[in-house]
């Protein structure tokens, strides 16, 4: 069980990590991109859980845009499976965001 407030706290921590990384953007763009994508990869599991368990917390427009952002990030990072046996393209169909 993943309490909503706990998930929000974790996602806020990732936002703090992005903010802490920001000074590196100008100094070393390649390293910045590498670390940024590693943080992004780590967020996916928590974002997926939140979108799966707490979708009713979003209004329709926000849910759609959040799901599309999640899809974009998965595709950009080359993620093909969201769980051991769940292919992301199946998830996109379930979410109706082909």
C-alpha positions in Angstrom: 0.0 0.0 0.0 1.3 3.4 -1.0 -0.2 6.3 0.9 -0.9 9.3 -1.2 1.0 11.7 1.1 4.0 9.4 1.1 4.1 9.4 -2.7 3.7 13.2 -2.8 6.7 13.5 -0.4 8.8 11.2 -2.5 8.0 13.1 -5.7 8.8 16.4 -3.9 12.2 15.0 -3.0 12.8 14.4 -6.7 11.9 18.0 -7.4 14.5 19.0 -4.8 17.0 16.8 -6.5 16.3 18.5 -9.8 16.7 21.9 -8.2 20.0 20.9 -6.6 21.2 19.8 -10.0 20.3 23.1 -11.7 23.7 24.8 -11.1 25.4 22.0 -13.2 23.3 22.9 -16.3 25.6 25.7 -17.4 28.9 24.3 -16.2 28.6 20.8 -17.7 25.6 20.1 -19.9 26.5 16.6 -20.7 26.9 15.6 -17.0 23.7 17.5 -16.2 21.7 15.6 -18.8 23.1 12.3 -17.6 22.2 12.9 -14.0 18.8 14.5 -14.9 17.8 11.4 -16.8 18.9 9.1 -14.0 16.7 11.1 -11.6 13.9 11.0 -14.1 14.2 7.2 -14.4 13.9 6.8 -10.7 10.7 8.9 -10.6 8.9 6.6 -13.0 8.0 4.0 -10.5 6.4 6.5 -8.1 4.7 8.4 -10.8 3.2 5.1 -12.2 2.0 4.1 -8.7 0.4 7.5 -8.2 -1.3 7.5 -11.6 -2.5 4.0 -11.0 -3.8 4.3 -7.5 -4.8 7.9 -7.2 -6.1 8.8 -10.7 -9.3 10.1 -9.2 -7.3 12.9 -7.5 -6.8 14.5 -10.9 -9.3 16.5 -12.9 -9.7 15.1 -16.5 -7.4 17.5 -18.2 -4.6 17.2 -15.5 -4.9 13.4 -15.6 -4.5 13.4 -19.4 -1.5 15.7 -19.4 0.2 13.9 -16.6 -0.3 10.6 -18.3 1.1 12.0 -21.6 4.1 13.4 -19.8 4.7 10.0 -18.2 4.5 8.4 -21.6 6.9 10.9 -23.1 9.4 10.3 -20.4 9.1 6.5 -20.8 9.6 6.7 -24.5 12.5 9.1 -24.3 14.3 6.8 -21.8 13.5 3.7 -23.8 11.3 2.1 -21.2 9.4 -0.9 -22.7 8.0 -2.5 -19.6 6.4 -0.7 -16.6 6.1 -3.8 -14.5 7.6 -7.3 -14.8 4.9 -8.3 -17.3 3.2 -5.1 -18.4 4.3 -3.7 -21.7 4.0 0.1 -21.8 2.1 0.0 -25.1 -0.6 -1.9 -23.2 -0.6 0.8 -20.6 -1.0 3.5 -23.3 -4.0 1.7 -24.7 -5.5 1.4 -21.2 -5.0 5.1 -20.6 -6.2 5.9 -24.1 -3.1 7.9 -25.0 -1.9 6.2 -28.1 
